[in-house]
Amino acid sequence: MARRYKQGTARAQGALLPPRVEDYVSETNLVRAIDAYVNTLDLQALGFTNTEDDLTAGQPAFELALLLKLY
């Protein structure tokens, strides 16, 4: 089955140090507000490209919402 986006480690996945990726960010950190806000956006309606479901050869793209959160 073809994947649309690259798959990363889930935030709740256990790790060596710290036990979870979520433990790096406090509950009151601004990054959580950014995460929630970007999840509410309709990126295709905002003009972001590469939001269609057409698959091409090569590595799958990174999910656009994740890239926006990093920016």
Secondary structure as UniProt FT lines:
FT   TURN            11..12
FT   HELIX           21..24
FT   TURN            27..28
FT   HELIX           30..40
FT   TURN            43..47
FT   HELIX           64..70
//
